[in-house]
Each structure stands twice: as C-alpha cells, then as structure tokens.
Amino acid sequence: MPEPEILEQGIRWGPALIIFATLAFFLIVGLFSRVRSSTEYYPTSIRSIGRIGAGAAIASNWMSAASLLGIAGVFYLSGYFALAFVIGWTGGYVLLLILLAGQIRRFGKFTAPEFVDARYDSPAARLLSAAIAIIISLIYCLAQYKGIGLIFSWVFGYDYTRSVMLGTAVVIAYMVISGALGATRNQQLHYTVLIIFFIVPLMALAKQLGFSWVIPQFGYGPALQELSQQTQGQFTLPWSNASPWQWSALCFTLMVGTAGLPHVLSRFYTAPNLRDARWSVLWGIFFIGLLYWSAPAYAIFAKLLESRGKVVLDPGAAIQNADIIILRAVEWANLSPWLTGILATAVIVAAFSTVTGLLITGASAFSYDIYFRLLNPTASQSQCVRVAKGTTLVLAIIVVLLAVNPPGLIAEITAVAFALAGNTLFPVFVLGIWWDRTNKYGAIAGMLTGLAVTFSAFFLPELFPALEGIIHPTSSALIGVPLVMLIMIGVSLLTPPPPEKIRRFLAREVHTP
C-alpha cells in the first residue's frame, strides 16, 4: 500500500497545544494516583471502581485509533458493509458476557497465558499463547501507529514517515513518564474526556449541515436518507460493496476476536466478583455503543458534503483521506479549527492509551511467560520488570518499522489482529471453560492451526483463485474457528484426558452458581 499522502503546510498550533495540554493533564492526574511499586508495571491489580466505572474503564480500554478513525473510514468508503465492524466489535462483548466473563472471573488467573497454563497444565501451551499475545499486540499497535502518524502529519505538516517517527518518540516519552498509567489508571476520566471531545464537534457538524444537533446520532438518519437518494442507494444498499458471505465472515471474525483479545479478557480477571464482571460488560457495551453510534455519523456527513459539491475527491484521494475523514468532515464544513483540534486530541489520547496498554501486555507476556518461566526461572521481580521495560522499547521499534509502510486501512489492520485472536485464543478459552475433556495436546494443536489459518489467508486466494472472496485476512475466523474447535476436540479425544484435579476445579469452582 502506498504511503499515505496527507501532507499539510505548516504547523497547526491550536491542535498541537490542545494535544500536549491534554496529555500533560492525564499524566499529572495519573501521577497523583500512582502506586509506587515495582509490580505496578503489570496491569493486573486495579482498585474497585464500581460497575459503571468498570464499564467506562472497559470502554476507555477499547477506544483506539481503530474506533475513532477506522470505523468512520470504512463507512466513508464502503457504506453498509462497515456495519459488520460495528456489530462485530460490540457483539463480541455480548458473546463475552454469555460465554466467558463470569467463568473467567471464577477461574481466578490474571493473564491469558496464566489461564492457559493453569487450565491445560502445560508450559508449552503457555509459551505458545504468550507468543500469540505478543503478535496480536504488534498487529494491533501497527494500526494505532498509523493513526498517530496520520494525525501528527495533519497537525505538524510533516510527511507521513517523519510523523510516525515523531509520534513514536512522543509515545515512548509518554510511557517513560507514566509507566502503566496510560493503561491502568484513570480510565473513567479518559473515557469521559474522549467521548466529549468526540461528540462536541459532531454536534457542531450536524448543526452546520442543518440536522438535529442536540443528539446528533439521530440527526444523521435524515442525512443518510438524503445521501441514499443522491447516490441511488449505492452507499446504503446491503450488498453493494460485499457479498452476504463476506459481511457475515467479517462480523463473526470481529465478534470472536473481541472475546479472545488478551487485553480485553484481562479486565475480567480482576473484577471484584462475578456480578461486577457481568455488569461491567453491560455498562461497557453501553459506553462503547455511544462511540459506535457516533463514528458513522462523521462518515455520512462527509459523504453528504461531497454530494452537495463542497468538495470533490477522486477514488484514490478518497482512500488516502478515509482514515482521517472525521477531521476532513469538520474542515470541509468550515468549522472552528479548535473543534478539529479537540477531535484530533481525542484520537491521539485514545491511540496513546491503547498503544501503552498493548505494549505492556506484550512485554509482560515476554518477561514473565517466556523470560521468567522458560529462560531464567530464578529471576527476581525487579529483573522481570527491567526485562519488560526493555521489551516494550523493542516492540515499539518493531511496530514503527512496520508502520512506515502500512498494509491497509486502520480498520483492516486491526481486523487481522482480531482474526488471530479469534482463531487461536477464543477456541482455547471456550472449550477450556465448557468442555473439561479438552487437554493440552488439543489446545496446542488448536493454536497452531489457528496461526496457520490466519496467516495462510494472506496468500491462499492467490494460489487458489476459487477461494477469492471466501477467505480473507480480516475475516478468516468463520472458517478458522470451527476448524480449530474440531481439531481440538479430535486431538483431545485421541490423547490422554487432562488431570482429574483440573476437571474437579472446573466443576466445583468455575461452573458452580
């Protein structure tokens, strides 16, 4: 994919000041509540914040460049097809609520690799799950880095590559100062600021275009009707941009991927009790839904501005602008630069918080599940923390090298991470919780199969043209998850059962009301 070309002349001082002032504000608030302990690097102990607060924390943990930029971008380009992202990412929390949230809380482990090790009694399975968690973090971070690069390019007027480098430097500085604050502290405050910064410009945009603005999410209904008439339904008809199979496969992949993401699952390991774990999911769905109710409106308003003749873009320019269409919509409507500035700030803060959390998840997986468990079992806690911090820097550098030439839209890159989580960790968790006969051999075979399915989707359609439109890197789980589960069941039945103590623990502790 060619490098995004959104170079602007000159620095936008207003947005730059808002971004750095907001980051400084979060750092100051976080430092006041920081617990000075070497173990705080790991995001595994969070004070009780209530069910609503926990729901806001889940939403804050979820808000990222993919949520704020990516969703609007795919709606802008693909119309109805983009509903698969909204339904998949929110529906995944419903799936999580039904299948895993309460049971994970009862199981009592703090990370995905710890769960895998305890449930399957296998250091090898733990090592493999830790490696998968690191790969997921890298892919997810790649999407965030692209968003950071695009916003910094827009704010500072540099080309994309220089902007990615600048953004990386700022991210690393932010992490050095804040430690784990970006991921585990003040997440309710993060969510409140971000959602206000995201919705206020949308209200102004709706008012400028002559639609209901008090609740702008209602206002874009008439806008969608107007756009549908002007485009003869090409933007709004269900299968104008994809087949029913492609839509369903993407939606399913994002659902199971959400339920299998390590940094999402970790929120439920630390809930105070079962009821709080379940209620926090419900509140999280509400707060996330508010965001996903708003992002499509930006895309619709931008498309409507085009159809009204405010701006004309050829297909190539439309693709280049898709990932920052929320900023373009506000600019095209000639609204105040300060509104565009707070919108850009919401994206940067969300991306920084997500990157911090993902890098810490990946680094802790390496330092504890690989370094401590495999390479140096006698390492002290402080040694593990030093390794984790070093690993964080290495992962950040790897991601920036990949982000210089991003392989797709932000939402598409993110969807690959979800496909990997859905094809590997989701079956291991679901069968591990609900079928006590699942053993370590089945888990290992399943994760290896999931890895093969996820990455073969990049080249199989080229080798076998008949698979074109059937399997895709962003939506491989509709084939992958059933296949992985069948392999896990088959291998488990052909090999010795898991230890009896694990099966008793599942019956007495995990499934006891």
Buried (B, 14 or more C-beta within 10 A) or exposed (E): EEBBEBEEEEEBEBBBEBBEEBBEEBBEBBEEEBEEEEEBBBBBEBEEBBBBBBBBBBBBBBBBBBBBBBBBBBBBBBBBBBBBBBBBBBBBBBBBBEBBBBBBBBBEBBBBBBBBBBBBBBBBBBBBBBBBBBBBBBBBBBBBBBBBBBBBBBBBBBBBBBBBBBBBEBBBEBBEBBBBBBBBBBBBBBBBBBBEBBBBBBBBBBBBBEBBBEEBBBBBEEBBEBBBEBBEBEBBEEEBBBEEEBBBBBBBBBBBBBBBBBBBBBBBBBBBEBEBBBBBBBBBBBBBBBBBBBBBBBBBBBBBBBBEEBBEBEEEEBBBBBBBBBBBBBBBBEBEEEBBBBBBBBBBBBBBBBBBBBBBBBBBBBBBBBBBBEEBEEBEBEBBBBBBBBBBBEBBEBBBEBBBEBBBBBBBBBBBBBBBBBBBBBBBBBBBBBBBEBBBBBBBBBBBBBBBBBBBBBEBBEEEEEBEEBBBBBBBBBBBBEBBBEBBBEBBEEEEEBEEEBBEBBEEEBBEE
